[in-house]
Amino acid sequence: MKAIDRNIEKISIYYFTGTGNSKNVASWISGIASKDGVDCRLFNIATIDRLNISNPDPDALIIFISPVHGFNYPPVMLHFIARFPKGRNRVVLMNTRAGMLIGKFVTPGVSGITFYLSSLFLKLKGYGIRALFPVNLPSNWISVHPGLNARTVRYIHKTERDRVYKFTRGILEGKSDFKALLELYDILLLPIAVLYYLVGRFMIAKTYYASSDCNKCGLCIKECPVKAIIKVDNRPFWTFRCESCMRCMGSCPKKAIETGHGFTIGFCVIFSMFLIGLFYKYFGLYIYKIENETVKSIVEPLIFLILLGGWYRIVHYFNKYRLFDRMVVYTSLTKYKFWGRRYKALTPENIDNIDD
Ligand SMILES: Cc1cc2nc3c(=O)[nH]c(=O)nc-3n(C[C@H](O)[C@H](O)[C@H](O)COP(=O)(O)O)c2cc1C
């Protein structure tokens, strides 16, 4: 057994999680560190007042862990890091990203600019980056791909947990790890990450709805880590604050929360065929006159989002009628068995005690 880096006597882990992958990583690290006598504290950033973040323990190694959303940390984590107090601690940045399985090989997810942007923020605040480490856990984004089966989910958990254990031992022995920087293509994803941050996430926030299977238990509202779901007409309603973390879909006991592929595509078609034209006809003369492409590229997405918000409200209203609800439900891929397996990270018992 190699010597432990005696400089590390304390670790503070700040994590954000939607469906539990990042929380699992935090507790795997904490388990190993605590066994070595390191005082390891976990902070769930969803429960911290992000306008008033306490100074970190100056002697602690700080670890940030969060899922990747749209080739970057989700806004909630980015804003947390941006507002994090200045300090001189050593920092480890970790993400959990979409792992899939081919044979016995866990394919890596894509980090995009996750590490670059946050490292920059933290360097400017005086911190020293010690390691960058991505963890490929099962993808939870069932809005865009079919849910993974139970065997795959368990296999990925086991494999990646071993990687996290090995990495943690390395960190405790005083090693650095910057192999993540070898994924050079990540930087090419910068424009998509920016688009996701500015427009994509708001659009996706308006794709969720509760079908008539909803029994109004309110769990989704209670569990939402960013308090983005409210009650409108006594039914759950997703606001633009939603980070698409998938917790609501993964934890709804009735599996009543769906991604509305049909009504979202319907809106995009109507918007590009009619709405944007109508807008220009009646309100857009000023934009046409100045013919400034930069202004247009800011104004058009803005109009898109405002009208999408209105469209979503209309769909929400009509969803109380059974026929309309069924139309929306049957044009949602998440309703179908081949696609709609919900995702929740496994608990330690479920990872170890079930035979495949
Ligand atoms: C809205 C959204 C966007 C995502 N974008 C990416 C991505 O850009 N790259 C990637 O590898 N995984 C992506 N994923 C997959 C998640 O990062 C991954 O499943 C993560 O482990 C979930 O962690 P959590 O359970 O802690 O929320 C995305 C998932 C969601 C819901």
The ligand as a MOL file (V3000), in Angstrom:
LIG
                    3D

  0  0  0     0  0            999 V3000
M  V30 BEGIN CTAB
M  V30 COUNTS 31 33 0 0 0
M  V30 BEGIN ATOM
M  V30 1 C -30.3090 17.6670 -20.2490 0
M  V30 2 C -29.1680 16.6620 -20.2670 0
M  V30 3 C -28.0400 16.9260 -21.0160 0
M  V30 4 C -26.9920 16.0030 -21.0360 0
M  V30 5 N -25.8670 16.3040 -21.7690 0
M  V30 6 C -24.8360 15.4420 -21.7640 0
M  V30 7 C -23.6390 15.7630 -22.4810 0
M  V30 8 O -23.5010 16.8150 -23.0910 0
M  V30 9 N -22.6280 14.8470 -22.4720 0
M  V30 10 C -22.7310 13.6590 -21.7870 0
M  V30 11 O -21.7940 12.8670 -21.8230 0
M  V30 12 N -23.8470 13.3620 -21.0630 0
M  V30 13 C -24.8840 14.2160 -21.0270 0
M  V30 14 N -26.0090 13.9160 -20.2890 0
M  V30 15 C -26.0390 12.6870 -19.4590 0
M  V30 16 C -25.7840 12.9730 -17.9680 0
M  V30 17 O -24.7150 13.8880 -17.8250 0
M  V30 18 C -25.4400 11.7100 -17.1760 0
M  V30 19 O -26.4060 10.7470 -17.3010 0
M  V30 20 C -25.1610 12.0350 -15.7140 0
M  V30 21 O -24.4270 10.9760 -15.1500 0
M  V30 22 C -26.4000 12.2430 -14.8700 0
M  V30 23 O -25.9830 12.5450 -13.5390 0
M  V30 24 P -26.9560 12.7270 -12.2960 0
M  V30 25 O -27.6470 11.3820 -12.1020 0
M  V30 26 O -26.0650 13.0540 -11.1500 0
M  V30 27 O -27.9170 13.7990 -12.6210 0
M  V30 28 C -27.0730 14.8040 -20.2790 0
M  V30 29 C -28.2280 14.5490 -19.5250 0
M  V30 30 C -29.2610 15.4630 -19.5180 0
M  V30 31 C -30.4890 15.1570 -18.6990 0
M  V30 END ATOM
M  V30 BEGIN BOND
M  V30 1 1 1 2
M  V30 2 1 2 3
M  V30 3 2 2 30
M  V30 4 2 3 4
M  V30 5 1 4 5
M  V30 6 1 4 28
M  V30 7 2 5 6
M  V30 8 1 6 7
M  V30 9 1 6 13
M  V30 10 2 7 8
M  V30 11 1 7 9
M  V30 12 1 9 10
M  V30 13 2 10 11
M  V30 14 1 10 12
M  V30 15 2 12 13
M  V30 16 1 13 14
M  V30 17 1 14 15
M  V30 18 1 14 28
M  V30 19 1 15 16
M  V30 20 1 16 17
M  V30 21 1 16 18
M  V30 22 1 18 19
M  V30 23 1 18 20
M  V30 24 1 20 21
M  V30 25 1 20 22
M  V30 26 1 22 23
M  V30 27 1 23 24
M  V30 28 2 24 25
M  V30 29 1 24 26
M  V30 30 1 24 27
M  V30 31 2 28 29
M  V30 32 1 29 30
M  V30 33 1 30 31
M  V30 END BOND
M  V30 END CTAB
M  END
